[in-house]
């Protein structure tokens, strides 16, 4: 039996983007995923019609659920949803679906066979991206800084597409201090420093022209986070054994 997967979509005031994105994701999952799946809309205290629309989508599409999280912050959304999950694999992708969905089954296959964490990369050979020069430059510079500080093995810390086994999430996520945008970087640095197996997937990625991310504020948060980790005593976490086809133990499959 294939591993079950919870696909988390963290959102804040996304009433306009949600319907189309969820319809596209449901359609793709129905046609291309052989894994039992759920899509969980993790709402960080939206003040628009996100809740109403999410609940309506849950009624329309089997496998779509709504999770209300009063506190704002993508990190909080992922911590809450991932640690509450009983799926074999937990993951997230941005609500705008900037990462092409063809990366989804590749990530699941990788996690079932040979790694603890599978992440999208816009910077490794084979990736195809459409984004502004300013954002491309910032991304390259940021990831170079990570390599300088931590000799990291991964190329792209901030691509909005990450998946990991539930056991990996349970081991690493409680140690992550950041609750916002730096969550992704902290997750990968802790995993990399503790020798978790990370597999990168070159993705096709199109920048969301309507992104409301405050670039300057996010950059400052990221630099602050890197300095904290650089001079901190990082937690020691023992990676779990990679078990191929762990889902074969049928008895406790969460979606049976």
N, C-alpha and C positions, 0 to 999 in steps of 0.2 A: 504494500500500500504506500502511496506517495505521501511525503511530508505535508502536513497542513501549514498554511501560511496566513498570517494577518498582515494586510497591507494598510498601513496607517497614512492618512492624508491629514496633516496638521493644517488648520485653517484659522484665520481671524478676519472677519468681515469679507467673506468671499461669496456673497450671494449671486454675483453675476457670473463668476467662473465655475462654480460648483456643478450646475446641472450638466453642462456639456462635458466637463472632465469626467464626472462619474459615469455618464452614459458611455463615453469612449472606453473607459477603463473596464466597466462591466462587460461590454461587448468583446473587448480583447481577451479578458480572462475567460469568458465562456467559450471562445473559439480556440484559445491557444494554451491554456493551462490545464494540465492533468492533475494538478494538486488540489485538494480541498482548500477553498480560499474564502476569506472574508475581507471586505473593505470597510475600514473603520474611519469615519470622519471625526477627527479629534479637534474639537472646537475650543479655542482659548478665549472664552468670554466674549464672543462677538456681540456687537450691539445692533447689527442690521438684521436681515431676515435669514441669516445662515442657519439658525436652529430650525426654523420652520421648513426651509427648503431641504435641509438634510433629513429631517424626519419624513418628509414627503418622498424623497428619493429612497429611503429605507422601506417605505410601504410599496413603492413601485418595483424595486429590484430586490430579488432574493439575494442575501449575502451582504447587503449594505446596512451598516449600523451607525448610530450616532452616539458619540461620547462627549459629554459636557465637562469641561475642565475650567473652573472659574478663573484660575491664574493665567495671565498672559505669558507667552514665551514658547518657542518651538521646542526647546529642551524639555520643559515641563510636560508638554504634550506627549513627547516621545517616551519620556521616563514613565509617565502614568500609563500610557497605552501598552507599551512593551512589557512592563513588569506585571500588568494585569492580565496579560495574554496567556492562554494555555495552548497556543499553536506551537508546532515544532520549529517554525521559522517566523521571525518578525522582521518587518522592513518598513521603510517609508519612502514616499516620493512626493515631490512638490505638487500642489494642487493645479498648477498650470501645465503639468505634464511636459515640462521642458525636455526631460529625458525621454527619448523615444522608447516606447513600450516593448520593443523587441529585446531590450536588456533584461526584462523581467524573467522570462523562462531560463535565460542563461545564468542569471544569479541563483535561481533555485537549483538548477542542476549542479552548479559549483558547490553550493552549501551541502547538498546531499552526498557529494562525492569526495571533496578534497579541501575544504577550507572552513574557517570559523565565521569569517566576515566577507561579504562580497559587496564591492562599491563601484559606482560609476566613476569614470575618469574622462575629463575633457582634454587632458593634457598628454595622454600616452599615445603612441603610434596607433593609427587606425581610428581614432576619434574624429568626429566631424562636428564642428561647432559653428553656430552663427551668433555672434555677440559683438558688442561695441569694443573698439580698441582700448578704451579706458578700463573696462572691466577685464578684458583679457590681460592687460598689463598688470593690473592689481592682483589678479589670480596667480599669474606666473611669479610675481615678486613675493607674494605671501607664501606660496608653496616652497620657494627657494629658501625663505627664511626658516620654515619648518625643518627643511633638510639640514640647514646650517646649525640649528640648535639641537636637533635630535637624531641626525643621520637616518631619517625615516626612509622606509622602503616604499611607501606609497607616493603617488605623484599628485593627487588632487584631493585635498581634505574637505572641500566644501561643495562638491557636487551633490545636488538634492536627490540622491538615489543611493540608499544603503540598506543592506539586508544582513541578518545574522541569525545564528541558531538561538533558540530561546535560552539554552544553557549559557551561551556566551553572554547574552544580554543580562542574565541574572547575576553573572560574575562581575561584569564591568560597570554596568549602568549605575549601581548604587555608589560607586566611587566618583562619578562625574559631578563636579561642583557647579558647572555652568548650566543655566536654565534657558539660555537664549540661543543665539546663532553660533556661538563658539562650541556648543555641545558636540557638533560633528567632529571638529578638530580634536577635542579632548578625548572623545571616544577612540579615534584612530591612534592617537599618540599613546594612550594607555594600553591599547591592544598591541601596538607595534613594539613598545618597550618591553612587554611581557611575552613576546614571541607567539602571539596568536597568529594564525595563518590568515593573511588578508589577500584576497584575489581581486584585482582591478579589472573592470570591463570597459573597454573603449566604447564610448557611447556617441550616438547622434544627439546633439543638444542644441536647442534653439532658445535664445534669450527671450524672456518675457518682457516685452516693451512696456508693460503696465506695472512692472514690479514696484512695490512701495517700500522696498528695503532702503533705509537710510544708510548710504554707503559710508559716509564719514564716521557715523556713530558705530557702525558694524566693524569697520577697520580698527577703530580705537579699542573696541571690546576685544577683538581678536588679538591685537598686540598685547593688551593687558593680560589676556589669558595665556598667551605664549610665555610671557615673562614669569607669570606665576608658576607654570609647569616647569620652566627651565631651571628655576632655583628652588623647587620644592622637592621633597622626598616622595617620589611616586610610589603608589601602593604596589605591593608584590601580589600578583594574581597568577595562579597556575592555570594554564589553558586546559580545557577538557580534551580527552582523546577524540580524534575525529573518527566517528563510526559511520562507515558507509552503509546507507540504507537503514539508519536507525529506526525508521518508521515501520520496519517489518514486525516489531513487537506490537501486534494489533490491539492488545487488550486495553490500552489507555489512550487510544486515538481520540482527540478532543471532539472531532466532528462526526464520530460514528453514529 
